[in-house]
Amino acid sequence: MAIKVAVVGCGYWGPNLARNFSQLAGTELAALCDRDRTRLAGLGRIYPAARLFTDYRKLLAWPEIQAVALATPVATHYRLGRLALEQGRDLLVEKPLTASGREAESLIRLAREKGRLLMVDHTFEYAPAINRMREIIAAGELGDLYYIRAEWLNLGLLQPDVNVIWDLATHIVSILNYVTGLEPSSLKATAAAYLRREIPEVAHIQLNYAGQVRAFMTVSWLEPRKTRSITIVGKRRMLVYDLTNTEEQIKIFDKGVDLDASHSEANQWRINYRYGDIYSPNLKNVEPLSALCGHFADCLKDRRRPRSDGESGARVVRVLEAAQRSLRRNGREIKLS
Ligand SMILES: NC(=O)c1ccc[n+]([C@@H]2O[C@H](COP(=O)([O-])OP(=O)(O)OC[C@H]3O[C@@H](n4cnc5c(N)ncnc54)[C@H](O)[C@@H]3O)[C@@H](O)[C@H]2O)c1
């Protein structure tokens, strides 16, 4: 029997979840909930079989629903997520999982106590290109990692309750955690707010990992062009991911620089540049959110732990929280335990 799912939040992202849960074989979009009647009615017209709720508590009181997918603003994730778990529902929460590490840990504990599934929508972790990047790094194709540079830029959508870090950097942090398997030991963040005081639209974060590995990321809601790119520079090869290049989302460059430092005098050291081939792996054409919703349904059916579980959500939230702390201290380095 299909698993009955309720999508809560019919704004920008909720309709994408609704579409996927309505199309998947193993799930049924049984209910929609939004306190905004116009938005709810609009989405309700597309899915006439779904029951509509403006009151979230009334939705949870309806016993038919097995799982709740939350696509409401970040500040509400913890409170609404707690209520769903307390009412015995399995839970999919939009990224970022919560607005603080403490909230994330509390949700994880509650899900465990109640024997419910907790999953976070780290959409990119279900994208074929990102999974291929993870395999390439794990196979050692790039060699030891030097540094990573990531840019997530576009015009808008300014979020009402969070700054650009909690919106766009969430994606980059979840991708980097996933593809490298590394966790940063410290970070520094700087940002600027041009339109609204205290809610930066542009930010730069430096993540420091063990050794000299670094990740530099820029996120912005104030750019004329949409950019979603990650460059990973390794000792052996270099990789470029570009979401907007639909034909060649990943390119691997057999390029690099080797230093022959055998001579005792530094000015006699030889620098050798390598200019080798460039290749682009063929990738499956799968919508990441469809793969994610399918994985959620499989985990519900088999009662197994999702890949992007509460812990993975908490790891991302702790980095975002540390970035926020660094901003408050004018870019000071913050240690991550
Ligand atoms: N995975 C992704 O790529 C991706 C992309 C965009 C947004 N998101 C995430 O999705 C979430 C929502 O973002 P959005 O841009 O869709 O926001 P939005 O403001 O467009 O929509 C949120 C909706 O939630 C409703 N809502 C708020 N509180 C509610 C409550 N208590 N009960 C019922 N409805 C309530 C609002 O009325 C609104 O319609 C955020 O966590 C955001 O980070 C994820």
PDBQT file of the ligand as one rigid body, heavy atoms in Angstrom, charges set to zero:
ROOT
HETATM    1  N1  LIG A 401      16.123  21.847  -1.086  1.00  0.00    +0.000 N 
HETATM    2  C1  LIG A 401      16.176  22.953  -1.776  1.00  0.00    +0.000 C 
HETATM    3  O1  LIG A 401      16.862  23.064  -2.785  1.00  0.00    +0.000 OA
HETATM    4  C2  LIG A 401      15.385  24.136  -1.304  1.00  0.00    +0.000 A 
HETATM    5  C3  LIG A 401      15.105  25.204  -2.158  1.00  0.00    +0.000 A 
HETATM    6  C4  LIG A 401      14.351  26.262  -1.674  1.00  0.00    +0.000 A 
HETATM    7  C5  LIG A 401      13.922  26.266  -0.354  1.00  0.00    +0.000 A 
HETATM    8  N2  LIG A 401      14.226  25.203   0.440  1.00  0.00    +0.000 N 
HETATM    9  C6  LIG A 401      13.801  25.195   1.854  1.00  0.00    +0.000 C 
HETATM   10  O2  LIG A 401      12.384  25.046   1.912  1.00  0.00    +0.000 OA
HETATM   11  C7  LIG A 401      11.874  25.715   3.062  1.00  0.00    +0.000 C 
HETATM   12  C8  LIG A 401      10.786  26.677   2.635  1.00  0.00    +0.000 C 
HETATM   13  O3  LIG A 401      11.343  27.633   1.770  1.00  0.00    +0.000 OA
HETATM   14  P1  LIG A 401      10.438  28.376   0.674  1.00  0.00    +0.000 P 
HETATM   15  O4  LIG A 401      11.369  29.184  -0.136  1.00  0.00    +0.000 OA
HETATM   16  O5  LIG A 401       9.528  27.408   0.019  1.00  0.00    +0.000 OA
HETATM   17  O6  LIG A 401       9.594  29.338   1.631  1.00  0.00    +0.000 OA
HETATM   18  P2  LIG A 401       8.202  30.080   1.319  1.00  0.00    +0.000 P 
HETATM   19  O7  LIG A 401       8.152  31.237   2.247  1.00  0.00    +0.000 OA
HETATM   20  O8  LIG A 401       8.046  30.290  -0.152  1.00  0.00    +0.000 OA
HETATM   21  O9  LIG A 401       7.102  29.007   1.756  1.00  0.00    +0.000 OA
HETATM   22  C9  LIG A 401       6.887  28.624   3.090  1.00  0.00    +0.000 C 
HETATM   23  C10 LIG A 401       5.404  28.335   3.283  1.00  0.00    +0.000 C 
HETATM   24  O10 LIG A 401       5.221  27.817   4.607  1.00  0.00    +0.000 OA
HETATM   25  C11 LIG A 401       3.976  28.317   5.105  1.00  0.00    +0.000 C 
HETATM   26  N3  LIG A 401       3.973  28.229   6.571  1.00  0.00    +0.000 N 
HETATM   27  C12 LIG A 401       4.728  28.912   7.449  1.00  0.00    +0.000 A 
HETATM   28  N4  LIG A 401       4.443  28.540   8.722  1.00  0.00    +0.000 NA
HETATM   29  C13 LIG A 401       3.464  27.591   8.632  1.00  0.00    +0.000 A 
HETATM   30  C14 LIG A 401       2.740  26.833   9.589  1.00  0.00    +0.000 A 
HETATM   31  N5  LIG A 401       2.977  26.963  10.926  1.00  0.00    +0.000 N 
HETATM   32  N6  LIG A 401       1.816  25.952   9.160  1.00  0.00    +0.000 NA
HETATM   33  C15 LIG A 401       1.547  25.808   7.822  1.00  0.00    +0.000 A 
HETATM   34  N7  LIG A 401       2.208  26.524   6.863  1.00  0.00    +0.000 NA
HETATM   35  C16 LIG A 401       3.153  27.402   7.259  1.00  0.00    +0.000 A 
HETATM   36  C17 LIG A 401       3.926  29.751   4.579  1.00  0.00    +0.000 C 
HETATM   37  O11 LIG A 401       2.597  30.250   4.565  1.00  0.00    +0.000 OA
HETATM   38  C18 LIG A 401       4.503  29.575   3.166  1.00  0.00    +0.000 C 
HETATM   39  O12 LIG A 401       3.508  29.368   2.187  1.00  0.00    +0.000 OA
HETATM   40  C19 LIG A 401      13.095  26.389   3.729  1.00  0.00    +0.000 C 
HETATM   41  O13 LIG A 401      13.585  25.556   4.739  1.00  0.00    +0.000 OA
HETATM   42  C20 LIG A 401      14.097  26.473   2.598  1.00  0.00    +0.000 C 
HETATM   43  O14 LIG A 401      15.452  26.476   3.064  1.00  0.00    +0.000 OA
HETATM   44  C21 LIG A 401      14.907  24.152  -0.011  1.00  0.00    +0.000 A 
ENDROOT
TORSDOF 0
